[in-house]
């Protein structure tokens, strides 16, 4: 296992074979669950970012439309 993990966990994962098999299996399951949880959190974060961008872009469009209408009405006066 040469994958690099944050906070020095690559050292821990590379030396998993030093731990009793049953305990190593439990640890590996915990690592996998943590990685799954982190991936799910990243998806939630990206969903929130996408939602935020959409609201900002929608607000900008409305703002530009209002400004365009105001500029056009000034030109007509």
C-alpha positions as CSV (number, residue, x, y, z in Angstrom):
1,X,0.0,0.0,0.0
2,X,2.0,2.9,-1.2
3,X,-0.8,5.4,-1.5
4,X,-0.1,8.7,0.3
5,X,-2.6,9.6,3.0
6,X,-2.7,12.9,4.9
7,X,-1.1,13.3,8.3
8,X,1.4,10.4,7.9
9,X,-1.2,7.7,7.6
10,X,0.7,6.2,4.7
11,X,3.2,5.0,7.3
12,X,0.3,3.4,9.3
13,X,-1.2,1.7,6.2
14,X,2.1,0.4,5.0
15,X,2.8,-1.2,8.3
16,X,-0.6,-2.7,8.8
17,X,0.9,-6.2,8.4
18,X,2.6,-5.7,11.8
19,X,-0.8,-5.8,13.5
20,X,-2.8,-8.9,14.3
21,X,-5.0,-9.9,11.3
22,X,-8.3,-9.5,13.1
23,X,-7.4,-6.1,14.4
24,X,-5.9,-5.0,11.0
25,X,-9.2,-6.1,9.3
26,X,-11.2,-3.9,11.7
27,X,-8.9,-1.0,11.1
28,X,-9.0,-1.4,7.3
29,X,-12.8,-1.4,7.5
30,X,-12.7,1.8,9.5
31,X,-10.3,3.4,7.0
32,X,-12.7,2.4,4.1
33,X,-15.7,3.8,6.0
34,X,-13.8,7.1,6.7
35,X,-12.8,7.4,3.0
36,X,-16.5,6.7,2.0
37,X,-17.7,9.3,4.5
38,X,-15.1,11.8,3.2
39,X,-16.2,11.2,-0.4
40,X,-19.9,11.7,0.5
41,X,-18.9,14.9,2.3
42,X,-17.1,16.1,-0.8
43,X,-20.2,15.5,-2.9
44,X,-22.3,17.5,-0.4
45,X,-19.7,20.3,-0.5
46,X,-19.7,20.3,-4.3
47,X,-23.5,20.3,-4.4
48,X,-23.6,23.3,-2.1
49,X,-21.0,25.1,-4.2
50,X,-23.1,24.4,-7.3
51,X,-26.2,25.7,-5.6
52,X,-24.5,28.8,-4.5
53,X,-23.0,29.5,-7.9
54,X,-26.4,29.0,-9.5
55,X,-28.0,31.5,-7.2
56,X,-25.3,34.1,-7.7
57,X,-25.5,33.7,-11.5
58,X,-29.3,34.0,-11.5
59,X,-29.0,37.1,-9.4
60,X,-26.4,38.6,-11.7
61,X,-28.7,37.9,-14.7
62,X,-31.6,39.7,-13.0
63,X,-29.3,42.6,-12.1
64,X,-28.0,42.9,-15.7
65,X,-31.6,42.8,-17.0
66,X,-32.7,45.6,-14.6
67,X,-29.6,47.7,-15.6
68,X,-30.3,47.1,-19.3
69,X,-33.9,48.2,-18.9
70,X,-32.9,51.3,-17.0
71,X,-30.3,52.2,-19.6
72,X,-32.8,51.7,-22.4
73,X,-35.5,53.8,-20.6
74,X,-32.9,56.6,-20.2
75,X,-32.1,56.5,-23.9
76,X,-35.8,56.8,-24.7
77,X,-36.4,59.8,-22.5
